[in-house]
Amino acid sequence: MDKEDFKRYIVTKTSLSQNSIRHCISRAVIFFDWLRVNKKLLNKKSTEEFLYELKEKGRNNNTLNTYIFAL
């Protein structure tokens, strides 16, 4: 799924504000880039690894929740 597919999906399936859509897209792009760089498939395990790495880098729970919401 690329950025435009993701945007199309959240615009049609949600009633989020433009700001929330922009925020979700930015979080998803970071996650999809991480998957690509680390040669991971999109699944529960890789998502947990990504969130764990963010936590290890000092990201707080509010930040992690923005990723979880976007995904």
mmCIF file of the N, C-alpha and C atoms, coordinates in Angstrom:
data_MODEL
# 
_entry.id   MODEL 
# 
loop_
_atom_site.group_PDB 
_atom_site.id 
_atom_site.type_symbol 
_atom_site.label_atom_id 
_atom_site.label_alt_id 
_atom_site.label_comp_id 
_atom_site.label_asym_id 
_atom_site.label_entity_id 
_atom_site.label_seq_id 
_atom_site.pdbx_PDB_ins_code 
_atom_site.Cartn_x 
_atom_site.Cartn_y 
_atom_site.Cartn_z 
_atom_site.occupancy 
_atom_site.B_iso_or_equiv 
_atom_site.pdbx_formal_charge 
_atom_site.auth_seq_id 
_atom_site.auth_comp_id 
_atom_site.auth_asym_id 
_atom_site.auth_atom_id 
_atom_site.pdbx_PDB_model_num 
ATOM 1   N N  . MET A 1 1  ? 0.850   -1.168 0.000  1.00 0.00 ? 1  MET A N  1 
ATOM 2   C CA . MET A 1 1  ? 0.000   0.000  0.000  1.00 0.00 ? 1  MET A CA 1 
ATOM 3   C C  . MET A 1 1  ? 0.900   1.237  0.000  1.00 0.00 ? 1  MET A C  1 
ATOM 4   N N  . ASP A 1 2  ? 0.634   2.149  -0.903 1.00 0.00 ? 2  ASP A N  1 
ATOM 5   C CA . ASP A 1 2  ? 1.428   3.368  -0.914 1.00 0.00 ? 2  ASP A CA 1 
ATOM 6   C C  . ASP A 1 2  ? 0.652   4.505  -0.236 1.00 0.00 ? 2  ASP A C  1 
ATOM 7   N N  . LYS A 1 3  ? 1.288   5.648  -0.186 1.00 0.00 ? 3  LYS A N  1 
ATOM 8   C CA . LYS A 1 3  ? 0.723   6.804  0.526  1.00 0.00 ? 3  LYS A CA 1 
ATOM 9   C C  . LYS A 1 3  ? -0.650  7.194  -0.033 1.00 0.00 ? 3  LYS A C  1 
ATOM 10  N N  . GLU A 1 4  ? -0.780  7.209  -1.341 1.00 0.00 ? 4  GLU A N  1 
ATOM 11  C CA . GLU A 1 4  ? -2.056  7.614  -1.958 1.00 0.00 ? 4  GLU A CA 1 
ATOM 12  C C  . GLU A 1 4  ? -3.160  6.599  -1.683 1.00 0.00 ? 4  GLU A C  1 
ATOM 13  N N  . ASP A 1 5  ? -2.827  5.306  -1.714 1.00 0.00 ? 5  ASP A N  1 
ATOM 14  C CA . ASP A 1 5  ? -3.818  4.274  -1.381 1.00 0.00 ? 5  ASP A CA 1 
ATOM 15  C C  . ASP A 1 5  ? -4.290  4.434  0.060  1.00 0.00 ? 5  ASP A C  1 
ATOM 16  N N  . PHE A 1 6  ? -3.335  4.661  0.948  1.00 0.00 ? 6  PHE A N  1 
ATOM 17  C CA . PHE A 1 6  ? -3.681  4.837  2.358  1.00 0.00 ? 6  PHE A CA 1 
ATOM 18  C C  . PHE A 1 6  ? -4.567  6.066  2.545  1.00 0.00 ? 6  PHE A C  1 
ATOM 19  N N  . LYS A 1 7  ? -4.204  7.155  1.886  1.00 0.00 ? 7  LYS A N  1 
ATOM 20  C CA . LYS A 1 7  ? -4.996  8.382  1.988  1.00 0.00 ? 7  LYS A CA 1 
ATOM 21  C C  . LYS A 1 7  ? -6.406  8.143  1.469  1.00 0.00 ? 7  LYS A C  1 
ATOM 22  N N  . ARG A 1 8  ? -6.528  7.504  0.324  1.00 0.00 ? 8  ARG A N  1 
ATOM 23  C CA . ARG A 1 8  ? -7.842  7.216  -0.241 1.00 0.00 ? 8  ARG A CA 1 
ATOM 24  C C  . ARG A 1 8  ? -8.670  6.383  0.716  1.00 0.00 ? 8  ARG A C  1 
ATOM 25  N N  . TYR A 1 9  ? -8.030  5.401  1.333  1.00 0.00 ? 9  TYR A N  1 
ATOM 26  C CA . TYR A 1 9  ? -8.728  4.539  2.273  1.00 0.00 ? 9  TYR A CA 1 
ATOM 27  C C  . TYR A 1 9  ? -9.249  5.329  3.479  1.00 0.00 ? 9  TYR A C  1 
ATOM 28  N N  . ILE A 1 10 ? -8.385  6.099  4.137  1.00 0.00 ? 10 ILE A N  1 
ATOM 29  C CA . ILE A 1 10 ? -8.848  6.779  5.350  1.00 0.00 ? 10 ILE A CA 1 
ATOM 30  C C  . ILE A 1 10 ? -9.814  7.913  5.045  1.00 0.00 ? 10 ILE A C  1 
ATOM 31  N N  . VAL A 1 11 ? -9.703  8.529  3.886  1.00 0.00 ? 11 VAL A N  1 
ATOM 32  C CA . VAL A 1 11 ? -10.647 9.593  3.532  1.00 0.00 ? 11 VAL A CA 1 
ATOM 33  C C  . VAL A 1 11 ? -12.037 9.009  3.299  1.00 0.00 ? 11 VAL A C  1 
ATOM 34  N N  . THR A 1 12 ? -12.112 7.845  2.645  1.00 0.00 ? 12 THR A N  1 
ATOM 35  C CA . THR A 1 12 ? -13.417 7.259  2.339  1.00 0.00 ? 12 THR A CA 1 
ATOM 36  C C  . THR A 1 12 ? -14.013 6.461  3.490  1.00 0.00 ? 12 THR A C  1 
ATOM 37  N N  . LYS A 1 13 ? -13.182 5.921  4.364  1.00 0.00 ? 13 LYS A N  1 
ATOM 38  C CA . LYS A 1 13 ? -13.677 5.055  5.434  1.00 0.00 ? 13 LYS A CA 1 
ATOM 39  C C  . LYS A 1 13 ? -13.836 5.743  6.784  1.00 0.00 ? 13 LYS A C  1 
ATOM 40  N N  . THR A 1 14 ? -13.369 6.970  6.902  1.00 0.00 ? 14 THR A N  1 
ATOM 41  C CA . THR A 1 14 ? -13.465 7.666  8.183  1.00 0.00 ? 14 THR A CA 1 
ATOM 42  C C  . THR A 1 14 ? -14.033 9.058  7.965  1.00 0.00 ? 14 THR A C  1 
ATOM 43  N N  . SER A 1 15 ? -14.360 9.691  9.032  1.00 0.00 ? 15 SER A N  1 
ATOM 44  C CA . SER A 1 15 ? -14.814 11.086 8.956  1.00 0.00 ? 15 SER A CA 1 
ATOM 45  C C  . SER A 1 15 ? -13.831 11.977 9.716  1.00 0.00 ? 15 SER A C  1 
ATOM 46  N N  . LEU A 1 16 ? -12.552 11.686 9.546  1.00 0.00 ? 16 LEU A N  1 
ATOM 47  C CA . LEU A 1 16 ? -11.511 12.445 10.225 1.00 0.00 ? 16 LEU A CA 1 
ATOM 48  C C  . LEU A 1 16 ? -11.346 13.823 9.595  1.00 0.00 ? 16 LEU A C  1 
ATOM 49  N N  . SER A 1 17 ? -10.849 14.740 10.385 1.00 0.00 ? 17 SER A N  1 
ATOM 50  C CA . SER A 1 17 ? -10.542 16.072 9.870  1.00 0.00 ? 17 SER A CA 1 
ATOM 51  C C  . SER A 1 17 ? -9.316  15.983 8.963  1.00 0.00 ? 17 SER A C  1 
ATOM 52  N N  . GLN A 1 18 ? -9.108  17.006 8.144  1.00 0.00 ? 18 GLN A N  1 
ATOM 53  C CA . GLN A 1 18 ? -7.948  17.035 7.255  1.00 0.00 ? 18 GLN A CA 1 
ATOM 54  C C  . GLN A 1 18 ? -6.641  16.964 8.041  1.00 0.00 ? 18 GLN A C  1 
ATOM 55  N N  . ASN A 1 19 ? -6.603  17.618 9.195  1.00 0.00 ? 19 ASN A N  1 
ATOM 56  C CA . ASN A 1 19 ? -5.401  17.588 10.021 1.00 0.00 ? 19 ASN A CA 1 
ATOM 57  C C  . ASN A 1 19 ? -5.120  16.174 10.533 1.00 0.00 ? 19 ASN A C  1 
ATOM 58  N N  . SER A 1 20 ? -6.166  15.474 10.959 1.00 0.00 ? 20 SER A N  1 
ATOM 59  C CA . SER A 1 20 ? -5.996  14.096 11.432 1.00 0.00 ? 20 SER A CA 1 
ATOM 60  C C  . SER A 1 20 ? -5.562  13.184 10.300 1.00 0.00 ? 20 SER A C  1 
ATOM 61  N N  . ILE A 1 21 ? -6.112  13.393 9.120  1.00 0.00 ? 21 ILE A N  1 
ATOM 62  C CA . ILE A 1 21 ? -5.729  12.594 7.959  1.00 0.00 ? 21 ILE A CA 1 
ATOM 63  C C  . ILE A 1 21 ? -4.254  12.814 7.641  1.00 0.00 ? 21 ILE A C  1 
ATOM 64  N N  . ARG A 1 22 ? -3.824  14.069 7.650  1.00 0.00 ? 22 ARG A N  1 
ATOM 65  C CA . ARG A 1 22 ? -2.428  14.387 7.389  1.00 0.00 ? 22 ARG A CA 1 
ATOM 66  C C  . ARG A 1 22 ? -1.518  13.713 8.413  1.00 0.00 ? 22 ARG A C  1 
ATOM 67  N N  . HIS A 1 23 ? -1.938  13.757 9.681  1.00 0.00 ? 23 HIS A N  1 
ATOM 68  C CA . HIS A 1 23 ? -1.155  13.157 10.756 1.00 0.00 ? 23 HIS A CA 1 
ATOM 69  C C  . HIS A 1 23 ? -1.072  11.633 10.586 1.00 0.00 ? 23 HIS A C  1 
ATOM 70  N N  . CYS A 1 24 ? -2.190  11.004 10.271 1.00 0.00 ? 24 CYS A N  1 
ATOM 71  C CA . CYS A 1 24 ? -2.207  9.552  10.067 1.00 0.00 ? 24 CYS A CA 1 
ATOM 72  C C  . CYS A 1 24 ? -1.294  9.155  8.912  1.00 0.00 ? 24 CYS A C  1 
ATOM 73  N N  . ILE A 1 25 ? -1.341  9.923  7.846  1.00 0.00 ? 25 ILE A N  1 
ATOM 74  C CA . ILE A 1 25 ? -0.501  9.624  6.685  1.00 0.00 ? 25 ILE A CA 1 
ATOM 75  C C  . ILE A 1 25 ? 0.971   9.720  7.058  1.00 0.00 ? 25 ILE A C  1 
ATOM 76  N N  . SER A 1 26 ? 1.334   10.755 7.798  1.00 0.00 ? 26 SER A N  1 
ATOM 77  C CA . SER A 1 26 ? 2.746   10.908 8.165  1.00 0.00 ? 26 SER A CA 1 
ATOM 78  C C  . SER A 1 26 ? 3.214   9.750  9.037  1.00 0.00 ? 26 SER A C  1 
ATOM 79  N N  . ARG A 1 27 ? 2.376   9.298  9.967  1.00 0.00 ? 27 ARG A N  1 
ATOM 80  C CA . ARG A 1 27 ? 2.743   8.165  10.827 1.00 0.00 ? 27 ARG A CA 1 
ATOM 81  C C  . ARG A 1 27 ? 2.844   6.882  10.014 1.00 0.00 ? 27 ARG A C  1 
ATOM 82  N N  . ALA A 1 28 ? 1.907   6.674  9.094  1.00 0.00 ? 28 ALA A N  1 
ATOM 83  C CA . ALA A 1 28 ? 1.919   5.465  8.269  1.00 0.00 ? 28 ALA A CA 1 
ATOM 84  C C  . ALA A 1 28 ? 3.148   5.437  7.367  1.00 0.00 ? 28 ALA A C  1 
ATOM 85  N N  . VAL A 1 29 ? 3.517   6.572  6.794  1.00 0.00 ? 29 VAL A N  1 
ATOM 86  C CA . VAL A 1 29 ? 4.703   6.633  5.931  1.00 0.00 ? 29 VAL A CA 1 
ATOM 87  C C  . VAL A 1 29 ? 5.949   6.240  6.718  1.00 0.00 ? 29 VAL A C  1 
ATOM 88  N N  . ILE A 1 30 ? 6.067   6.728  7.934  1.00 0.00 ? 30 ILE A N  1 
ATOM 89  C CA . ILE A 1 30 ? 7.216   6.373  8.777  1.00 0.00 ? 30 ILE A CA 1 
ATOM 90  C C  . ILE A 1 30 ? 7.238   4.863  9.022  1.00 0.00 ? 30 ILE A C  1 
ATOM 91  N N  . PHE A 1 31 ? 6.074   4.305  9.327  1.00 0.00 ? 31 PHE A N  1 
ATOM 92  C CA . PHE A 1 31 ? 5.986   2.869  9.595  1.00 0.00 ? 31 PHE A CA 1 
ATOM 93  C C  . PHE A 1 31 ? 6.301   2.054  8.339  1.00 0.00 ? 31 PHE A C  1 
ATOM 94  N N  . PHE A 1 32 ? 5.721   2.413  7.206  1.00 0.00 ? 32 PHE A N  1 
ATOM 95  C CA . PHE A 1 32 ? 5.972   1.666  5.967  1.00 0.00 ? 32 PHE A CA 1 
ATOM 96  C C  . PHE A 1 32 ? 7.428   1.784  5.536  1.00 0.00 ? 32 PHE A C  1 
ATOM 97  N N  . ASP A 1 33 ? 8.040   2.931  5.758  1.00 0.00 ? 33 ASP A N  1 
ATOM 98  C CA . ASP A 1 33 ? 9.469   3.081  5.471  1.00 0.00 ? 33 ASP A CA 1 
ATOM 99  C C  . ASP A 1 33 ? 10.294  2.167  6.374  1.00 0.00 ? 33 ASP A C  1 
ATOM 100 N N  . TRP A 1 34 ? 9.907   2.085  7.638  1.00 0.00 ? 34 TRP A N  1 
ATOM 101 C CA . TRP A 1 34 ? 10.600  1.205  8.577  1.00 0.00 ? 34 TRP A CA 1 
ATOM 102 C C  . TRP A 1 34 ? 10.493  -0.249 8.114  1.00 0.00 ? 34 TRP A C  1 
ATOM 103 N N  . LEU A 1 35 ? 9.312   -0.661 7.679  1.00 0.00 ? 35 LEU A N  1 
ATOM 104 C CA . LEU A 1 35 ? 9.134   -2.029 7.173  1.00 0.00 ? 35 LEU A CA 1 
ATOM 105 C C  . LEU A 1 35 ? 10.076  -2.287 5.995  1.00 0.00 ? 35 LEU A C  1 
ATOM 106 N N  . ARG A 1 36 ? 10.120  -1.333 5.069  1.00 0.00 ? 36 ARG A N  1 
ATOM 107 C CA . ARG A 1 36 ? 10.949  -1.488 3.874  1.00 0.00 ? 36 ARG A CA 1 
ATOM 108 C C  . ARG A 1 36 ? 12.433  -1.575 4.241  1.00 0.00 ? 36 ARG A C  1 
ATOM 109 N N  . VAL A 1 37 ? 12.897  -0.653 5.056  1.00 0.00 ? 37 VAL A N  1 
ATOM 110 C CA . VAL A 1 37 ? 14.312  -0.610 5.438  1.00 0.00 ? 37 VAL A CA 1 
ATOM 111 C C  . VAL A 1 37 ? 14.721  -1.876 6.192  1.00 0.00 ? 37 VAL A C  1 
ATOM 112 N N  . ASN A 1 38 ? 13.844  -2.356 7.038  1.00 0.00 ? 38 ASN A N  1 
ATOM 113 C CA . ASN A 1 38 ? 14.157  -3.534 7.852  1.00 0.00 ? 38 ASN A CA 1 
ATOM 114 C C  . ASN A 1 38 ? 13.733  -4.847 7.201  1.00 0.00 ? 38 ASN A C  1 
ATOM 115 N N  . LYS A 1 39 ? 13.246  -4.762 5.971  1.00 0.00 ? 39 LYS A N  1 
ATOM 116 C CA . LYS A 1 39 ? 12.832  -5.943 5.200  1.00 0.00 ? 39 LYS A CA 1 
ATOM 117 C C  . LYS A 1 39 ? 11.860  -6.817 5.986  1.00 0.00 ? 39 LYS A C  1 
ATOM 118 N N  . LYS A 1 40 ? 10.834  -6.150 6.522  1.00 0.00 ? 40 LYS A N  1 
ATOM 119 C CA . LYS A 1 40 ? 9.818   -6.838 7.316  1.00 0.00 ? 40 LYS A CA 1 
ATOM 120 C C  . LYS A 1 40 ? 8.499   -6.855 6.549  1.00 0.00 ? 40 LYS A C  1 
ATOM 121 N N  . LEU A 1 41 ? 7.689   -7.857 6.837  1.00 0.00 ? 41 LEU A N  1 
ATOM 122 C CA . LEU A 1 41 ? 6.338   -7.913 6.309  1.00 0.00 ? 41 LEU A CA 1 
ATOM 123 C C  . LEU A 1 41 ? 5.398   -7.247 7.303  1.00 0.00 ? 41 LEU A C  1 
ATOM 124 N N  . LEU A 1 42 ? 4.297   -6.756 6.800  1.00 0.00 ? 42 LEU A N  1 
ATOM 125 C CA . LEU A 1 42 ? 3.293   -6.140 7.667  1.00 0.00 ? 42 LEU A CA 1 
ATOM 126 C C  . LEU A 1 42 ? 2.527   -7.245 8.380  1.00 0.00 ? 42 LEU A C  1 
ATOM 127 N N  . ASN A 1 43 ? 2.757   -7.356 9.672  1.00 0.00 ? 43 ASN A N  1 
ATOM 128 C CA . ASN A 1 43 ? 2.041   -8.315 10.506 1.00 0.00 ? 43 ASN A CA 1 
ATOM 129 C C  . ASN A 1 43 ? 2.125   -7.852 11.964 1.00 0.00 ? 43 ASN A C  1 
ATOM 130 N N  . LYS A 1 44 ? 1.508   -8.618 12.827 1.00 0.00 ? 44 LYS A N  1 
ATOM 131 C CA . LYS A 1 44 ? 1.466   -8.238 14.240 1.00 0.00 ? 44 LYS A CA 1 
ATOM 132 C C  . LYS A 1 44 ? 2.864   -8.156 14.844 1.00 0.00 ? 44 LYS A C  1 
ATOM 133 N N  . LYS A 1 45 ? 3.705   -9.126 14.524 1.00 0.00 ? 45 LYS A N  1 
ATOM 134 C CA . LYS A 1 45 ? 5.050   -9.166 15.108 1.00 0.00 ? 45 LYS A CA 1 
ATOM 135 C C  . LYS A 1 45 ? 5.878   -7.951 14.690 1.00 0.00 ? 45 LYS A C  1 
ATOM 136 N N  . SER A 1 46 ? 5.854   -7.622 13.408 1.00 0.00 ? 46 SER A N  1 
ATOM 137 C CA . SER A 1 46 ? 6.652   -6.479 12.949 1.00 0.00 ? 46 SER A CA 1 
ATOM 138 C C  . SER A 1 46 ? 6.112   -5.168 13.516 1.00 0.00 ? 46 SER A C  1 
ATOM 139 N N  . THR A 1 47 ? 4.804   -5.078 13.659 1.00 0.00 ? 47 THR A N  1 
ATOM 140 C CA . THR A 1 47 ? 4.214   -3.874 14.251 1.00 0.00 ? 47 THR A CA 1 
ATOM 141 C C  . THR A 1 47 ? 4.655   -3.721 15.702 1.00 0.00 ? 47 THR A C  1 
ATOM 142 N N  . GLU A 1 48 ? 4.662   -4.818 16.435 1.00 0.00 ? 48 GLU A N  1 
ATOM 143 C CA . GLU A 1 48 ? 5.121   -4.778 17.824 1.00 0.00 ? 48 GLU A CA 1 
ATOM 144 C C  . GLU A 1 48 ? 6.599   -4.394 17.898 1.00 0.00 ? 48 GLU A C  1 
ATOM 145 N N  . GLU A 1 49 ? 7.409   -4.928 16.977 1.00 0.00 ? 49 GLU A N  1 
ATOM 146 C CA . GLU A 1 49 ? 8.835   -4.584 16.953 1.00 0.00 ? 49 GLU A CA 1 
ATOM 147 C C  . GLU A 1 49 ? 9.023   -3.089 16.704 1.00 0.00 ? 49 GLU A C  1 
ATOM 148 N N  . PHE A 1 50 ? 8.259   -2.546 15.765 1.00 0.00 ? 50 PHE A N  1 
ATOM 149 C CA . PHE A 1 50 ? 8.335   -1.124 15.446 1.00 0.00 ? 50 PHE A CA 1 
ATOM 150 C C  . PHE A 1 50 ? 7.987   -0.279 16.672 1.00 0.00 ? 50 PHE A C  1 
ATOM 151 N N  . LEU A 1 51 ? 6.882   -0.602 17.320 1.00 0.00 ? 51 LEU A N  1 
ATOM 152 C CA . LEU A 1 51 ? 6.459   0.162  18.499 1.00 0.00 ? 51 LEU A CA 1 
ATOM 153 C C  . LEU A 1 51 ? 7.463   0.018  19.641 1.00 0.00 ? 51 LEU A C  1 
ATOM 154 N N  . TYR A 1 52 ? 8.033   -1.171 19.794 1.00 0.00 ? 52 TYR A N  1 
ATOM 155 C CA . TYR A 1 52 ? 9.052   -1.396 20.823 1.00 0.00 ? 52 TYR A CA 1 
ATOM 156 C C  . TYR A 1 52 ? 10.281  -0.516 20.558 1.00 0.00 ? 52 TYR A C  1 
ATOM 157 N N  . GLU A 1 53 ? 10.708  -0.453 19.301 1.00 0.00 ? 53 GLU A N  1 
ATOM 158 C CA . GLU A 1 53 ? 11.854  0.396  18.963 1.00 0.00 ? 53 GLU A CA 1 
ATOM 159 C C  . GLU A 1 53 ? 11.571  1.859  19.273 1.00 0.00 ? 53 GLU A C  1 
ATOM 160 N N  . LEU A 1 54 ? 10.356  2.309  18.970 1.00 0.00 ? 54 LEU A N  1 
ATOM 161 C CA . LEU A 1 54 ? 9.999   3.692  19.285 1.00 0.00 ? 54 LEU A CA 1 
ATOM 162 C C  . LEU A 1 54 ? 10.079  3.935  20.787 1.00 0.00 ? 54 LEU A C  1 
ATOM 163 N N  . LYS A 1 55 ? 9.578   2.980  21.564 1.00 0.00 ? 55 LYS A N  1 
ATOM 164 C CA . LYS A 1 55 ? 9.603   3.102  23.020 1.00 0.00 ? 55 LYS A CA 1 
ATOM 165 C C  . LYS A 1 55 ? 11.047  3.130  23.525 1.00 0.00 ? 55 LYS A C  1 
ATOM 166 N N  . GLU A 1 56 ? 11.895  2.280  22.952 1.00 0.00 ? 56 GLU A N  1 
ATOM 167 C CA . GLU A 1 56 ? 13.305  2.243  23.334 1.00 0.00 ? 56 GLU A CA 1 
ATOM 168 C C  . GLU A 1 56 ? 14.017  3.552  22.987 1.00 0.00 ? 56 GLU A C  1 
ATOM 169 N N  . LYS A 1 57 ? 13.549  4.249  21.970 1.00 0.00 ? 57 LYS A N  1 
ATOM 170 C CA . LYS A 1 57 ? 14.132  5.532  21.583 1.00 0.00 ? 57 LYS A CA 1 
ATOM 171 C C  . LYS A 1 57 ? 13.624  6.674  22.452 1.00 0.00 ? 57 LYS A C  1 
ATOM 172 N N  . GLY A 1 58 ? 12.765  6.344  23.428 1.00 0.00 ? 58 GLY A N  1 
ATOM 173 C CA . GLY A 1 58 ? 12.300  7.350  24.375 1.00 0.00 ? 58 GLY A CA 1 
ATOM 174 C C  . GLY A 1 58 ? 10.974  8.000  24.034 1.00 0.00 ? 58 GLY A C  1 
ATOM 175 N N  . ARG A 1 59 ? 10.286  7.466  23.018 1.00 0.00 ? 59 ARG A N  1 
ATOM 176 C CA . ARG A 1 59 ? 8.973   8.037  22.683 1.00 0.00 ? 59 ARG A CA 1 
ATOM 177 C C  . ARG A 1 59 ? 7.995   7.723  23.805 1.00 0.00 ? 59 ARG A C  1 
ATOM 178 N N  . ASN A 1 60 ? 7.138   8.682  24.131 1.00 0.00 ? 60 ASN A N  1 
ATOM 179 C CA . ASN A 1 60 ? 6.202   8.469  25.229 1.00 0.00 ? 60 ASN A CA 1 
ATOM 180 C C  . ASN A 1 60 ? 4.946   7.741  24.738 1.00 0.00 ? 60 ASN A C  1 
ATOM 181 N N  . ASN A 1 61 ? 4.084   7.380  25.670 1.00 0.00 ? 61 ASN A N  1 
ATOM 182 C CA . ASN A 1 61 ? 2.882   6.623  25.327 1.00 0.00 ? 61 ASN A CA 1 
ATOM 183 C C  . ASN A 1 61 ? 1.947   7.397  24.400 1.00 0.00 ? 61 ASN A C  1 
ATOM 184 N N  . ASN A 1 62 ? 1.868   8.705  24.567 1.00 0.00 ? 62 ASN A N  1 
ATOM 185 C CA . ASN A 1 62 ? 1.017   9.493  23.673 1.00 0.00 ? 62 ASN A CA 1 
ATOM 186 C C  . ASN A 1 62 ? 1.492   9.385  22.227 1.00 0.00 ? 62 ASN A C  1 
ATOM 187 N N  . THR A 1 63 ? 2.788   9.434  22.032 1.00 0.00 ? 63 THR A N  1 
ATOM 188 C CA . THR A 1 63 ? 3.346   9.290  20.691 1.00 0.00 ? 63 THR A CA 1 
ATOM 189 C C  . THR A 1 63 ? 3.047   7.909  20.131 1.00 0.00 ? 63 THR A C  1 
ATOM 190 N N  . LEU A 1 64 ? 3.273   6.886  20.945 1.00 0.00 ? 64 LEU A N  1 
ATOM 191 C CA . LEU A 1 64 ? 2.982   5.521  20.502 1.00 0.00 ? 64 LEU A CA 1 
ATOM 192 C C  . LEU A 1 64 ? 1.513   5.374  20.131 1.00 0.00 ? 64 LEU A C  1 
ATOM 193 N N  . ASN A 1 65 ? 0.651   5.996  20.893 1.00 0.00 ? 65 ASN A N  1 
ATOM 194 C CA . ASN A 1 65 ? -0.782  5.919  20.602 1.00 0.00 ? 65 ASN A CA 1 
ATOM 195 C C  . ASN A 1 65 ? -1.138  6.558  19.266 1.00 0.00 ? 65 ASN A C  1 
ATOM 196 N N  . THR A 1 66 ? -0.395  7.586  18.851 1.00 0.00 ? 66 THR A N  1 
ATOM 197 C CA . THR A 1 66 ? -0.680  8.188  17.542 1.00 0.00 ? 66 THR A CA 1 
ATOM 198 C C  . THR A 1 66 ? -0.347  7.205  16.426 1.00 0.00 ? 66 THR A C  1 
ATOM 199 N N  . TYR A 1 67 ? 0.694   6.417  16.606 1.00 0.00 ? 67 TYR A N  1 
ATOM 200 C CA . TYR A 1 67 ? 1.021   5.384  15.625 1.00 0.00 ? 67 TYR A CA 1 
ATOM 201 C C  . TYR A 1 67 ? -0.037  4.299  15.619 1.00 0.00 ? 67 TYR A C  1 
ATOM 202 N N  . ILE A 1 68 ? -0.434  3.857  16.798 1.00 0.00 ? 68 ILE A N  1 
ATOM 203 C CA . ILE A 1 68 ? -1.452  2.822  16.904 1.00 0.00 ? 68 ILE A CA 1 
ATOM 204 C C  . ILE A 1 68 ? -2.757  3.278  16.260 1.00 0.00 ? 68 ILE A C  1 
ATOM 205 N N  . PHE A 1 69 ? -3.139  4.522  16.500 1.00 0.00 ? 69 PHE A N  1 
ATOM 206 C CA . PHE A 1 69 ? -4.361  5.064  15.903 1.00 0.00 ? 69 PHE A CA 1 
ATOM 207 C C  . PHE A 1 69 ? -4.265  5.057  14.378 1.00 0.00 ? 69 PHE A C  1 
ATOM 208 N N  . ALA A 1 70 ? -3.129  5.482  13.863 1.00 0.00 ? 70 ALA A N  1 
ATOM 209 C CA . ALA A 1 70 ? -2.946  5.560  12.404 1.00 0.00 ? 70 ALA A CA 1 
ATOM 210 C C  . ALA A 1 70 ? -2.969  4.168  11.777 1.00 0.00 ? 70 ALA A C  1 
ATOM 211 N N  . LEU A 1 71 ? -2.399  3.215  12.483 1.00 0.00 ? 71 LEU A N  1 
ATOM 212 C CA . LEU A 1 71 ? -2.334  1.859  11.922 1.00 0.00 ? 71 LEU A CA 1 
ATOM 213 C C  . LEU A 1 71 ? -3.615  1.105  12.169 1.00 0.00 ? 71 LEU A C  1 
# 
